[in-house]
Amino acid sequence: MIHPTTADTRVRRRLLAVLFAGTGITRIGFIAAITVTTLVAEDLLGSPTLAGLPGAVAVVGMALGTTPISTYMGRRGRRPGMVLGQVVAALGAFVAGWATGVGSFLALVVGLFVLGLGNSADRLARYAAAEVAPVRRRGSAIALIVWAGTVGSVLGPALLEPSQGLAQAFGVPGLAGPYLLAVVMFGLVATLDAAALRPDPLDLRTDGPGEPTGPPVTLRQVVTVPAAKVAVASLVIGQLVMILIMTMTPIHIRQAGGDLGTVGLVIAAHTLGMFGLSPLTGWLSDRHGRLPVVVAGQLVLAGAAAMAATADGAATTMLVVALFFLGLGWNFSFVAASALLVDDLPGEWRLRAQGFGDGLAWSSGAVAGVSSGILLRIGGFGFVSGVGLVLTAIPLAAAARALRRR
């Protein structure tokens, strides 16, 4: 292991650059694939009621994959885990594209599950960045990797129509194009990580053991740490609210007569909010503390949900603004809560706790994805957004208690 006091600063910066590039390229494919999934599902089923199911199954895959992949990384290293995840995600994207071509909803669900399973490795890249960075810069390092999603937020939706046209030019159904784009992106990142993520980030950690020891960490153990309780609540509710509203937005737009270009514009604004201001989020988290940033994030989420609840599907400008702030509120909560899970837990718990916390977050997203179509059928898009608004009270209450204790 390279001692943290003698490791070359240039090596750390290079590893951060590799993690940044890998996350950005991965998100291009992931966002493009997820954006069209509800549309593909609705076409295959003839109804929007269960259109959120394949996307929800992808999140289930992430939830189920996070704990074993984090344990695998602890034993074998971040690099082997990242490469394995990208290969599995590419396989899932290929299956989803094939399912779109043959018209099989079941195969689409299977493909999205495998895609999510592999993508769980990419979602742990922010913790690898925290291991590479000095303790005082962890928030900024996590934010840098989240910021890499800006690449995906801009290029993923922007490539929807070109990938659709390219697929059609080769005699493949247009909506299969984004899945094939994802195959290429995931394969590229697998190659990049295998070649350039050296030395392994775990070998540069600055404190605490890298390999999990003892029995697996439990929810009860995690929530005995007050700040960790806030972190878990923020990760779970932030993911739930964001997925609940975002998943049904493409259908809300199409029901009002909007085309794929309008869907791409609104989702691009949303994912830009999710990732674009991450450096500011990291700086605020390092300078002013994690808890205040978590509170700010949940308040922004609440405001965005309220705005979305009143937006007509044809009100493109209003949806762009609402979905941008929905992403920004998620970003504040996600970055600060992730830093809390690194800062406030014993070193030997961290990898398992990170997998555990992310697993809960992705599980909540799966619940949101499945229930979003049902809620849309019951009360419309305004009702979906209103449910999200109410849910933000949970982490706000937990954060208020933690702040009073401090």
Sequence and secondary structure as in RCSB ss.txt:
>XXXX:A:sequence
MIHPTTADTRVRRRLLAVLFAGTGITRIGFIAAITVTTLVAEDLLGSPTLAGLPGAVAVVGMALGTTPISTYMGR
RGRRPGMVLGQVVAALGAFVAGWATGVGSFLALVVGLFVLGLGNSADRLARYAAAEVAPVRRRGSAIALIVWAGT
VGSVLGPALLEPSQGLAQAFGVPGLAGPYLLAVVMFGLVATLDAAALRPDPLDLRTDGPGEPTGPPVTLRQVVTV
PAAKVAVASLVIGQLVMILIMTMTPIHIRQAGGDLGTVGLVIAAHTLGMFGLSPLTGWLSDRHGRLPVVVAGQLV
LAGAAAMAATADGAATTMLVVALFFLGLGWNFSFVAASALLVDDLPGEWRLRAQGFGDGLAWSSGAVAGVSSGIL
LRIGGFGFVSGVGLVLTAIPLAAAARALRRR
>XXXX:A:secstr
   TTTS HHHHHHHHHHHHHHHHHHHHHHHHHHHHHHHHHHHHHSSSTTTTHHHHHHHHHHHHHHHHHHHHHHH
H HHHHHHHHHHHHHHHHHHHHHHHHHT HHHHHHHHHHHHHHHHHHHTHHHHHHHHS GGGHHHHHHHHHHTHH
HHHHHHHHTHHHHHHHHHHTTS GGGHHHHHHHHHHHHHHHHHHHH  S GGGG SSS SS  SS   HHHHTTS
HHHHHHHHHHHHHHHHHHHHHHHHHHHHHHTT  HHHHHHHHHHHHHHHHTTHHHHHHHHHHH HHHHHHHHHHH
HHHHHHHHHT  TT HHHHHHHHHHHHHHHHHHHHHHHHHHHHSS GGGHHHHHHHHHHHHHHHHHHHHHHHHHH
HHHHHHHHHHHHHHHHTHHHHHHHHHHHHH 
